């Protein structure tokens, strides 16, 4: 079964991490990623750009209409997502609890029951 793990953040949160701390933060996350890639349970880990870079695309009269995003007005935005393929929900929750940033902020866990071939 596939599960999506999501981490939220904002510019203020990322800027609160000092330049001296960043290498350790990145190393901890890289170790987490390597551990679960090695088990085959981590299919992909992706960090997103800043919310100011997001765009919304709609179709109006058959043509694309692009505006600045994100759609929701919120302090925090999805910063990273991870796709797992695990035996069951319990295993997805165990892996989410090991996410390094789970010490500070929650990790959202969503089942992915459908996929396109």
N, C-alpha and C positions, 0 to 999 in steps of 0.2 A: 504494500500500500504506500502511496506517495503522500508526503506531508510538506507543506510550505512553512518555513520558519521566517518570521519577519522581525527585524529590529527597527525601532523608531529613534529618531534623533532630531536635532536642529543645529543650526550654525552656532548658537550660543554654547550648546553642550560640547561640540567638537572643539571650539576655541578654548574651552575651559581646561582642556588637556594640554599640559605644557609640552614644548618641543622635546624636552628631555624624557618625558613619559611616553611619547608616541612610539619609539622603537619597541618598548616592552608591550604596549597594547597590540601593535601589529604582530609581534612575535607570538603572543598568546593566541591570537586569532588564527595565525598561520598554522600553529601546532594543532589547534582544534580541527581546522580544515584537513590537514594532512592525516590526522588520526582517522577521521571518518571517510576520507577518500580511500584510505588503505583497506577499510572494512567493506567498501563498496556501497555504504549506506548514504554517502553524500554524493549526489549527482552533480551539484553545482553550487557555487557560492558567488554572489554578485553584489558589489557595492554600487549604490546609485549616486549620480551627481547631485549637486545642491538643488533644492527645490526651485530656486530662481532660474534654473536651466530647464525645468520641465515645461512641456507644451501640451496643449489640449487640441485635439483634432476632431472636428465635426464635419459632416457633409451637409452643405446647403445648396439646394438646387443642382445636385449632382457634382458640385465642386468642393474641394477641401477648403475648410475655414480653420485656420490655425491661430490660436491665441496663447498668451502666456498662461502657465499653470502654476501650481497644481490647482485642481478644481476646488477642493475644500479649503476653507480658511481655517487653518489650525496652526498651533505653535510648533507641533512636531509633525514630521513626515516620515514615510518609510525610507530608511537609509540603506538597508541591505536586506537581501533575501537569500534563502538557502533552500534547495530542493533535496529532500531525502526520499529514499526508497527503503522502507523498513518493514519488519514483520507485522507490527501492530502499533496502535496509538501509544501504548505504554512505552514502547521503545522510542518513539518520536519524542515523547515528553522527557524521557531520560536524557536523550541527546540535547534537547533544548535547555535542560537544567545545567548542562556542562558548558554551554556557550559562555565565553569569558565575560561578556557584558551583562549576563543574567544576574551578576552580583549587584548591579546598580539599577537595571531597568528590566521590565518583563520582556519576554520573547513570546510573540504571538505564534500559535501553532494551528494551522488550518489543514484539514484533510483535503486531498486532491483526488476525488473519486473518479474523475473523467480525464481522459487525455486523447488527443488526436493522434492517429497512427502516423 
